[in-house]
Amino acid sequence: MHNGYAVIDLETTGLAPSYGHRIIEIGIVHVTPDGEVEQTFETVVNPNRDLGPVHIHRLRGADMDGAPSFADVAGDLADRLQGRVVVAHNASFEARFLHAEFERLGHRSPLKQASSALCTMRLAQEFLPGSGRKLADCCSAYDIDLVDAHEALADAHATARLLGAYIGSSRRDPRWATWGTLADGQRWPGVPRSGRAWTARRRTDATATRTRVDVATDRLPAVGGTAEATLYAAVLDRAVSEDLLAASDADQLAGYAAEFGLDAASRADLHRRYFGDLVEAVWADGVLTIQDHIQLERVARLLGVTDDELEHAVHSRQPARMGARSFSAATQAAPAAAVAEEPAIDLGEGSIVTLTGEMRRSRTEIEADLARLGIRSAPNVTKKTAVLIAADVDSLSGKARKARQYGIPIIEEDVLEAALAAAR
């Protein structure tokens, strides 16, 4: 059995190390081969340059007072990754920055090829078919809380739990052992340890205020097409969610597109589809604020979307009940799913259901009853889920949000129990 996993997340000053961007925070979670969290490590990293989107990662110059540089933590970092399968959500991004930082010190990272790291975003295509790319979207399918997003350790911990959910649903899959064998053969550079202590960020009770456009990126669907298109769309997610919408950021996106082998026509088509999906996600609760429109205009400029295409995307996706109104100065909560008084259950053999919330009976009992009818219980919500069974149909759980996003019916456990009783 291998040594387990090192799940890593990085906060950076921007999109691309080739433009001088640096790592400013590292979060690592060690996970056992069985998917259990062992221990965690975190530190801020002084990049000796401006910190980029401080309104997103909430790290400021004062937080770097006394913080170690990457050179100071490189030895410890290499030791904490050595012999473990390196895992990240959108591992291509983390691998690129780690390689650049080690190369800056005259060393080579074994992650020069992004395929040398295990990517939970790519695995989502298998374990969560139809799911979006972002970590928050994947986590919601398993009811994994993602708190303090854009903090390295918080994102690494959520990714570790997502990895554990994948492992738990496929323990006999031989690929987990294959990844362990690959990690055994990787050699991280022998950088001398500096003795500098890792320094966690200074935390307060304040949390970041995310824009509605940023939140909408959590709900974007898969782009389809090639793996390279998915990787590029993930970079777009990061640029939009971190509000990296300047001309220099457009240049960096062009660099990524070239690296991923996307020609101009393919990139333009992906930009249009991405922007349309983003507008639809912003419109999801039936409201588009003036602030939303202003930010969407900035995204449109970044992606080369024309003013006419912008207005068409906005108005063609406007919910019918909004009539001629395009904007509202107020926001409102998404409506709870409407449930009929006696929703019908039409579950045939081979149907897939998911449970959420604290039921009166144990899940083991309920799942056993379903199994006797040939109905399979899944721990996560995907587009293949036939129905979500909830202790509360108005549940705010991640699974319930995902079910509403996919248009999957949500029924109460009483309705299920009545159907099970009738089937006995």
TIFI-563947 format. One line per 5 residues: number of its first residue (from 1); for each residue x, y negated, z negated of C-alpha. Coordinates in steps of 0.25 Angstrom, whole numbers. Layout:
BEGIN
NUM	X/Y/Z  ... $
END
This chain:
BEGIN
1	0/0/0  5/-14/4  8/-25/-6  -5/-33/-3  -8/-46/3 $
6	-3/-61/2  -15/-70/6  -10/-83/9  -16/-97/12  -9/-110/15 $
11	-13/-124/15  -6/-133/25  -4/-147/29  -10/-144/43  -13/-134/54 $
16	1/-131/60  15/-130/54  20/-133/68  15/-147/65  23/-148/52 $
21	11/-143/43  15/-136/31  10/-127/20  5/-135/7  -1/-123/-1 $
26	0/-108/-2  -9/-98/-8  -6/-84/-9  -15/-72/-14  -9/-58/-16 $
31	-19/-47/-13  -18/-32/-16  -19/-22/-4  -33/-20/-9  -37/-34/-8 $
36	-36/-39/-22  -30/-52/-26  -17/-51/-34  -12/-65/-36  -11/-79/-30 $
41	-1/-89/-27  -2/-104/-23  6/-116/-21  6/-130/-15  17/-132/-5 $
46	24/-146/-3  25/-148/12  33/-161/11  23/-167/20  8/-172/20 $
51	-2/-162/16  -12/-163/27  -27/-162/24  -26/-164/9  -42/-166/9 $
56	-42/-151/13  -32/-144/5  -32/-155/-6  -17/-155/-8  -11/-168/-10 $
61	3/-174/-11  3/-174/-26  0/-159/-26  14/-157/-19  21/-164/-31 $
66	31/-153/-36  25/-142/-26  35/-132/-19  38/-133/-5  36/-121/5 $
71	51/-119/3  49/-118/-12  38/-107/-11  43/-100/2  50/-89/-6 $
76	39/-86/-16  29/-86/-4  37/-76/4  38/-67/-9  23/-68/-11 $
81	20/-64/4  31/-53/5  25/-39/7  11/-43/7  1/-45/19 $
86	0/-60/21  -15/-64/23  -21/-77/26  -34/-82/33  -30/-87/46 $
91	-16/-81/44  -11/-87/56  -11/-101/50  -4/-96/37  6/-88/44 $
96	10/-100/53  12/-109/41  20/-99/33  29/-96/45  32/-111/47 $
101	35/-113/33  45/-102/32  51/-105/45  53/-119/40  62/-113/29 $
106	69/-105/39  62/-92/36  52/-83/45  39/-79/40  34/-65/44 $
111	20/-72/47  26/-79/60  15/-70/67  2/-73/60  -2/-58/63 $
116	8/-55/52  -3/-60/42  -16/-54/39  -27/-64/43  -41/-64/35 $
121	-47/-73/46  -44/-63/57  -48/-51/48  -62/-58/47  -65/-55/61 $
126	-65/-40/57  -70/-41/43  -80/-53/45  -84/-52/60  -90/-65/64 $
131	-85/-73/52  -78/-86/54  -63/-89/52  -62/-97/40  -59/-91/26 $
136	-71/-97/20  -80/-90/30  -73/-77/29  -74/-77/14  -89/-81/13 $
141	-92/-67/20  -86/-61/7  -91/-71/-3  -77/-75/-5  -76/-89/-12 $
146	-67/-98/-5  -65/-110/-15  -55/-121/-14  -53/-119/1  -40/-125/7 $
151	-33/-121/-5  -22/-111/-2  -24/-101/-14  -40/-102/-13  -40/-99/2 $
156	-29/-88/0  -38/-82/-11  -50/-82/-3  -42/-75/9  -37/-65/-1 $
161	-52/-61/-5  -56/-61/9  -44/-51/12  -49/-43/0  -63/-42/6 $
166	-57/-37/19  -48/-27/13  -60/-22/4  -69/-20/16  -58/-12/23 $
171	-49/-5/13  -46/7/22  -42/-1/34  -27/2/37  -24/-11/42 $
176	-22/-16/27  -11/-7/26  -5/-11/39  -5/-25/35  3/-21/22 $
181	13/-14/30  15/-26/39  17/-35/26  28/-25/21  36/-28/34 $
186	35/-43/33  47/-50/27  45/-64/21  57/-73/21  66/-72/9 $
191	65/-86/5  72/-89/-9  62/-92/-20  63/-107/-24  57/-104/-38 $
196	47/-116/-36  34/-113/-42  22/-112/-33  12/-124/-36  -3/-122/-36 $
201	-11/-134/-31  -17/-144/-41  -31/-140/-42  -43/-149/-46  -58/-147/-47 $
206	-59/-154/-34  -62/-146/-22  -60/-150/-7  -72/-156/0  -74/-149/13 $
211	-81/-156/25  -93/-149/31  -85/-147/44  -74/-140/36  -84/-131/29 $
216	-90/-128/43  -77/-122/47  -80/-111/37  -92/-107/45  -86/-106/59 $
221	-88/-93/67  -77/-85/73  -73/-91/87  -72/-78/94  -62/-75/104 $
226	-47/-72/102  -40/-71/88  -32/-84/93  -45/-92/94  -49/-88/80 $
231	-35/-92/75  -36/-105/82  -50/-107/77  -45/-105/63  -35/-116/65 $
236	-47/-125/69  -54/-121/56  -42/-126/48  -41/-139/56  -56/-142/55 $
241	-57/-138/40  -45/-146/36  -49/-158/44  -36/-157/53  -42/-165/64 $
246	-31/-174/69  -25/-174/83  -12/-168/77  -21/-156/72  -27/-155/86 $
251	-12/-153/91  -10/-142/81  -23/-135/85  -17/-135/100  -5/-129/95 $
256	-12/-118/88  -21/-115/100  -8/-114/109  -2/-104/98  -15/-96/99 $
261	-15/-95/114  -28/-103/116  -28/-111/129  -34/-124/130  -48/-119/136 $
266	-49/-109/125  -45/-119/114  -56/-129/119  -67/-118/120  -63/-114/105 $
271	-63/-129/101  -77/-131/106  -83/-118/100  -76/-121/87  -82/-135/86 $
276	-96/-130/90  -95/-119/79  -90/-130/69  -101/-140/72  -111/-128/70 $
281	-105/-125/57  -106/-139/52  -121/-140/57  -124/-127/49  -131/-133/38 $
286	-139/-143/47  -131/-155/44  -120/-163/51  -115/-175/44  -108/-187/49 $
291	-96/-182/43  -97/-169/49  -98/-175/63  -86/-184/61  -78/-172/57 $
296	-83/-164/69  -79/-175/78  -65/-174/72  -65/-159/75  -70/-161/89 $
301	-58/-170/92  -49/-160/86  -55/-149/95  -56/-158/108  -71/-157/107 $
306	-77/-169/115  -88/-178/109  -98/-173/118  -95/-158/113  -95/-163/99 $
311	-109/-169/100  -114/-157/108  -109/-147/97  -115/-156/86  -129/-157/92 $
316	-130/-143/98  -128/-137/85  -137/-147/77  -148/-139/70  -161/-140/76 $
321	-168/-145/63  -158/-157/62  -166/-163/74  -158/-175/80  -150/-178/68 $
326	-135/-175/70  -130/-180/56  -134/-180/42  -127/-188/31  -130/-178/21 $
331	-126/-163/20  -135/-152/15  -133/-137/10  -135/-126/20  -149/-120/18 $
336	-151/-107/12  -154/-96/21  -169/-94/23  -174/-81/18  -188/-75/21 $
341	-196/-70/10  -195/-56/14  -183/-55/24  -183/-42/31  -171/-33/31 $
346	-168/-25/44  -155/-18/41  -152/-6/49  -141/5/46  -128/-1/48 $
351	-132/-15/44  -122/-24/36  -127/-32/24  -119/-40/14  -123/-43/-1 $
356	-120/-56/-8  -123/-61/-22  -125/-53/-35  -136/-43/-33  -145/-36/-44 $
361	-139/-22/-39  -125/-20/-37  -120/-21/-23  -115/-7/-23  -129/-2/-25 $
366	-135/-11/-14  -124/-7/-4  -126/8/-7  -141/6/-4  -138/-1/9 $
371	-128/9/13  -138/20/11  -146/13/22  -134/12/31  -132/-3/28 $
376	-118/-8/26  -114/-18/15  -103/-28/19  -96/-37/9  -96/-49/19 $
381	-105/-56/28  -102/-55/43  -111/-57/56  -113/-42/55  -120/-43/41 $
386	-135/-40/43  -140/-47/30  -134/-53/17  -140/-48/5  -140/-59/-6 $
391	-143/-60/-21  -148/-74/-17  -152/-77/-2  -148/-91/-5  -134/-87/-9 $
396	-122/-96/-7  -112/-85/-6  -102/-84/6  -109/-72/11  -123/-79/11 $
401	-117/-91/18  -110/-82/28  -124/-75/31  -131/-88/33  -120/-92/43 $
406	-122/-79/51  -137/-79/50  -137/-66/42  -150/-64/33  -149/-65/18 $
411	-158/-57/10  -160/-56/-5  -156/-43/-13  -171/-41/-16  -174/-40/-1 $
416	-163/-29/0  -168/-21/-12  -182/-21/-6  -177/-16/7  -168/-5/0 $
421	-180/-1/-8  -188/1/4  -177/9/11  -176/19/-1 $
END
